[in-house]
C-alpha cells in the first residue's frame, strides 16, 4: 500500500499520505472514540448507550477446555518497564481474532440489504487476524466460505450439540451453531486458538461506511453483478454504504464467479476503509466521531472478553504501534475439491505451513 516516487524524492502529499497510513489502525481502534465520548458533556449517557450496543457471546464457557492451547506469553523487558511505570500496562502478547461478516437477514435494515429472501444467517466473510507479539506486525488470513471441511460437533445454546459433518461448507458452521461453532470449526482446521471473536452484520457495515462519508475504491475490471445489484466500470469510485456492501458481496460479476474473486475485492475494500478512517479527522468533529462509534458498536457481536467499551478501547490502545504497512493480507491456500469443481479444499502442505506460522 506504500506509494513510491520513482525519482527517489517524496512529495509533501506523499509524506502526508504515509503519515496517515501509519495511523490507520490507531484510528480504527475505538480508543479515540471512547476517550472523546467519555470526556463529552453527555459522557454518562453516551458511554452507557455505546456500551449497551455491543452484544456478547460467552464462547470460552461454551467450548470449555477442548481447544488448542493458548499462546505462552513471556514478559519482555519493555513490558516489564511499562509495568513498573503504570499500574495497568497494556497487553503486548500475540493475539488471534476471528472476524466474521454476518450475512444476516434479521431486522428490517438487514432484510433490506439482504438481496434475497434467505432466512437465518451465514458467515460469507471470514478472516483470522493474527497480531504478532509486540503488536507491531499482523497477518490477515481470509478463509473461503466454499472450503469443504470436517465440521466438528458444536454445543447449542438450547442444549445438546450438532453432529459432526464431513465435507461441509465452511460457512455452514455459523448457520448451524452460530459464533461458538464458527470458532470451534476454525480452531479445528487451523489448530490455532482464537483469543477473541468479532462479528459485524450487513446493516452495520453499510452504516459505518455512510458515517465515514463513503469509501473510495479502485477496481481493475468492470463489475456487472445482478445478484449484488452492483454495476461499476473499471476505475476509481466513491461508494456509499450500500454500494460498498454490494462490492463485499460481489462474486458473480467478476473473474470465474467464485468466492475466491470476492475475497480479493473484500481485502481491497478493507484496506480502502482503513484509509478512509485514517484520513477522517474525527478528533475535530465529535458529532461524526460519535456517529462512527455508534455505527460500529450497534452492529457488533463479540466474545465476552471484548463486549464492553473499556475492553475494546484497551485492545485499540494496544495496537497503537501497528501501521497498515505492517499488515499483510493473504488467503488460505486452497485447491479445487476432488468431489466438486465448485468447492475448494485446503491445499497442503501450504495451508498447514501458514497456520503453523501463526501459532
C-alpha positions in Angstrom: 0.0 0.0 0.0 3.0 2.3 0.2 3.5 4.6 -2.7 6.9 5.4 -4.2 8.2 8.2 -6.3 10.4 6.7 -9.0 12.8 9.6 -8.9 13.5 8.8 -5.2 12.1 12.1 -3.9 8.9 12.1 -2.0 6.4 14.9 -2.4 4.7 16.6 0.6 1.4 14.9 -0.4 3.1 11.5 -0.3 4.6 12.2 3.1 1.3 13.2 4.4 -0.4 10.1 2.9 2.2 7.8 4.5 1.7 9.6 7.8 -2.0 8.9 7.6 -1.3 5.3 6.8 0.9 4.9 9.8 -2.1 5.9 12.0 -4.6 3.6 10.3 -5.1 1.0 13.0 -4.9 3.6 15.7 -7.9 5.3 14.1 -9.7 2.1 13.6 -9.5 1.2 17.2 -12.2 2.6 19.4 -9.7 4.2 21.7 -10.2 7.7 20.5 -13.9 7.3 20.2 -14.2 6.1 23.8 -12.0 8.8 25.2 -13.7 11.6 23.5 -17.2 10.3 24.3 -16.3 9.8 27.9 -14.9 13.4 28.0 -18.0 15.0 26.5 -20.7 16.8 28.4 -23.1 13.9 27.9 -20.5 11.3 28.7 -22.6 9.2 31.1 -25.4 8.7 28.6 -23.2 8.3 25.6 -21.0 5.7 27.3 -24.0 3.8 28.5 -25.6 3.8 25.1 -22.4 2.7 23.2 -21.6 0.1 25.8 -25.2 -1.3 25.6 -25.0 -1.6 21.8 -22.4 -4.4 22.0 -23.7 -7.9 22.1 -21.5 -10.6 23.8 -21.3 -14.4 23.4 -19.5 -16.5 26.1 -17.5 -18.7 23.7 -15.0 -19.8 26.3 -17.6 -21.2 28.6 -19.4 -22.9 25.7 -16.3 -24.6 24.3 -14.6 -25.5 27.6 -11.0 -26.8 27.6 -11.2 -29.0 24.4 -9.4 -26.4 22.3 -5.9 -25.5 21.1 -3.6 -24.2 23.8 -3.3 -20.5 24.4 0.0 -18.9 23.3 2.5 -18.7 26.1 3.2 -15.1 26.9 6.7 -14.3 28.1 7.0 -10.8 29.6 9.5 -8.7 27.7 11.9 -6.1 29.0 9.6 -3.4 27.5 6.6 -4.9 29.1 8.3 -5.1 32.5 9.4 -1.5 32.3 5.8 -0.5 31.4 4.5 -2.4 34.3 6.7 -0.6 36.7 5.7 2.8 35.3 1.9 2.0 35.0 -0.5 0.1 37.3 -2.3 -1.2 34.3 0.1 -1.9 31.4 -1.3 -2.6 28.0 -1.0 -6.2 26.8 1.7 -6.9 24.2 1.3 -10.7 23.6 0.4 -12.3 20.3 -3.3 -12.4 19.6 -5.7 -14.3 17.2 -9.1 -12.8 16.4 -11.7 -14.5 14.3 -13.5 -11.7 12.3 -16.8 -12.6 10.6 -19.1 -10.6 8.3 -22.6 -11.9 9.1 -24.9 -12.3 6.1 -27.9 -11.8 8.4 -31.4 -11.2 7.2 -32.7 -10.4 10.7 -34.1 -7.0 11.3 -35.6 -4.6 8.8 -32.3 -2.9 7.9 -30.5 -6.2 7.2 -33.5 -7.6 5.3 -33.5 -4.5 3.0 -29.8 -5.1 2.2 -30.0 -8.9 2.0 -30.7 -9.1 -1.7 -32.9 -12.1 -1.3 -35.4 -14.0 0.8 -32.9 -16.2 2.6 -33.7 -16.9 6.2 -31.1 -17.2 9.1 -27.6 -16.0 8.7 -24.3 -17.1 7.1 -20.7 -16.1 7.5 -19.8 -15.1 4.0 -16.7 -13.3 5.1 -14.2 -14.9 7.5 -10.8 -13.6 8.4 -8.3 -14.7 11.0 -6.5 -11.6 12.3 -3.1 -12.7 13.8 -1.3 -10.0 15.7 2.3 -10.8 16.4 3.9 -10.5 19.9 4.8 -6.8 20.4 1.7 -5.9 18.4 3.6 -4.0 15.7 3.0 -6.5 12.8 0.0 -8.6 11.8 -1.4 -11.0 9.2 -5.0 -11.2 8.0 -5.9 -14.7 6.6 -9.2 -15.0 4.6 -10.9 -18.4 4.7 -13.1 -19.0 1.6 -16.6 -19.7 2.5 -16.8 -22.6 -0.1 -14.0 -24.5 1.6 -15.0 -28.1 2.4 -14.1 -29.0 6.0 -14.9 -31.5 8.7 -17.3 -29.5 10.9 -16.9 -30.7 14.5 -19.7 -31.3 16.9 -20.7 -28.0 18.4 -22.7 -27.2 21.6 -26.0 -25.4 21.0 -27.5 -22.6 23.2 -30.7 -24.6 23.7 -28.8 -27.7 24.9 -27.4 -30.7 23.1 -25.0 -30.4 20.2 -24.7 -30.6 16.4 -23.4 -33.7 14.7 -20.0 -34.0 13.1 -20.3 -33.2 9.4 -17.8 -34.3 6.7 -17.2 -32.3 3.5 -19.4 -29.5 4.9 -19.0 -26.0 3.6 -17.0 -23.8 6.0 -19.7 -21.2 6.4 -22.3 -23.8 7.4 -20.7 -23.8 10.9 -22.1 -20.4 11.6 -25.5 -21.3 10.2 -26.0 -24.4 12.4 -24.2 -23.3 15.6 -23.6 -19.5 15.5 -20.4 -17.9 16.7 -19.5 -20.8 19.0 -19.5 -23.3 16.2 -17.7 -20.9 13.8 -14.9 -20.5 16.4 -14.7 -24.3 17.0 -14.6 -25.0 13.3 -11.8 -22.5 12.7 -9.8 -23.9 15.6 -10.3 -27.5 14.3 -9.0 -26.8 10.8 -6.1 -24.5 11.9 -5.2 -25.8 15.4 -4.8 -22.1 16.3 -6.6 -20.8 19.4 -8.9 -17.9 18.7 -8.5 -15.5 21.6 -11.4 -13.3 20.5 -14.3 -13.2 18.2 -15.7 -10.1 16.4 -18.8 -10.1 14.1 -20.3 -7.2 12.1 -23.6 -7.5 10.2 -24.9 -6.3 6.9 -26.6 -3.1 8.1 -23.8 -2.2 10.5 -21.1 -2.3 7.8 -23.2 -0.1 5.5 -24.0 2.3 8.3 -20.3 2.6 9.2 -19.3 3.4 5.6 -22.0 6.1 5.4 -20.9 7.5 8.8 -17.4 8.0 7.3 -18.8 9.7 4.3 -18.3 6.8 1.9 -15.2 5.0 0.8 -13.1 5.3 -2.3 -12.1 2.1 -4.1 -10.3 1.4 -7.4 -11.4 -1.7 -9.4 -9.2 -3.1 -12.2 -12.1 -4.6 -14.1 -15.8 -3.9 -14.8 -18.2 -5.3 -12.3 -21.6 -6.4 -13.6 -23.4 -8.4 -10.9 -27.2 -8.6 -10.9 -27.2 -10.6 -7.7 -25.4 -8.0 -5.6 -27.0 -5.2 -7.7 -23.6 -3.7 -8.4 -22.6 -2.3 -11.8 -19.3 -0.4 -12.0 -16.9 0.4 -14.8 -13.2 -0.3 -14.1 -11.7 2.7 -12.3 -11.9 4.7 -9.1 -15.3 5.1 -7.4 -16.5 6.7 -4.2 -19.1 4.3 -2.8 -22.0 4.7 -0.4 -22.5 2.2 2.4 -25.0 0.2 0.3 -22.6 0.1 -2.7 -19.6 -0.8 -0.5 -21.7 -3.7 0.9 -22.6 -4.8 -2.6 -18.9 -4.8 -3.5 -18.1 -7.0 -0.5 -20.8 -9.5 -1.7 -19.9 -9.4 -5.4 -18.6 -12.6 -7.0 -20.9 -13.4 -10.0 -19.8 -10.3 -11.9 -16.0 -10.8 -11.7 -13.5 -13.5 -12.7 -14.8 -17.0 -12.7 -17.7 -16.1 -10.4 -16.2 -18.0 -7.4 -15.8 -16.9 -3.8 -12.1 -16.5 -4.4 -12.6 -13.5 -6.6 -14.9 -12.0 -3.9 -12.1 -12.4 -1.3 -9.8 -10.2 -3.4 -12.5 -7.4 -3.5 -13.1 -7.8 0.2 -9.5 -7.3 1.1 -9.3 -4.3 -1.2 -12.4 -2.8 0.4 -11.0 -3.4 3.9 -7.8 -1.5 3.1 -9.8 1.3 1.5 -12.0 1.6 4.5 -9.0 1.7 6.8 -7.5 4.5 4.7 -10.8 6.4 4.9 -10.9 6.1 8.6 -7.3 7.3 8.9 -8.0 10.2 6.7 -11.1 11.3 8.5 -10.2 13.7 11.3 -12.6 12.5 13.9 -10.9 14.4 16.7 -12.1 17.7 15.3 -15.7 16.5 14.8 -17.2 15.0 18.0 -20.6 14.5 16.3 -19.1 12.5 13.5 -16.9 10.6 16.0 -20.0 9.6 18.0 -21.8 8.6 14.7 -19.0 6.3 13.7 -18.7 4.8 17.2 -22.5 4.2 17.3 -22.3 2.6 13.8 -19.6 0.2 14.9 -21.0 -0.8 18.3 -24.6 -1.1 17.2 -23.7 -3.8 14.7 -21.0 -5.6 16.8 -21.1 -9.1 18.4 -18.0 -10.1 20.3 -16.9 -12.7 22.8 -17.4 -11.7 26.4 -13.7 -10.7 26.6 -14.4 -7.8 24.3 -18.0 -6.9 24.9 -17.5 -3.6 26.6 -16.2 -0.2 25.5 -13.4 -0.5 28.1 -12.2 -3.8 26.7 -12.4 -2.6 23.1 -10.6 0.6 24.0 -7.7 -1.4 25.6 -7.4 -3.5 22.5 -7.3 -0.4 20.3 -4.7 1.2 22.6 -2.5 -1.9 22.5 -2.4 -1.6 18.7 -1.2 2.0 18.6 2.2 0.9 17.2 0.7 -1.2 14.4 0.6 0.5 11.0 -1.1 -0.6 7.8 2.3 -1.1 6.1 3.0 -3.8 8.7 -0.2 -5.7 8.0 -0.2 -8.4 5.2 -3.4 -9.9 3.7 -3.4 -13.5 2.4 -5.8 -16.2 1.6 -5.6 -19.7 3.0 -4.1 -21.8 0.2 -6.8 -23.9 -1.5 -7.2 -26.3 -4.4 -10.3 -27.4 -6.3 -12.2 -30.1 -4.3 -11.9 -33.6 -6.0 -15.6 -34.2 -5.2 -17.0 -30.9 -6.5 -15.4 -28.4 -9.0 -17.4 -25.6 -7.4 -15.8 -26.1 -4.0 -12.3 -25.9 -2.6 -10.2 -27.7 0.0 -7.2 -26.6 1.9 -4.1 -27.1 -0.2 -1.4 -29.0 1.8 1.3 -28.6 3.0 1.0 -24.9 2.2 -2.1 -24.4 4.4 -0.6 -26.1 7.4 2.6 -24.2 7.0 0.6 -20.9 7.1 -1.3 -21.9 10.2 1.9 -23.1 11.9 3.5 -19.7 11.4 0.6 -18.1 13.3 0.8 -20.4 16.4 
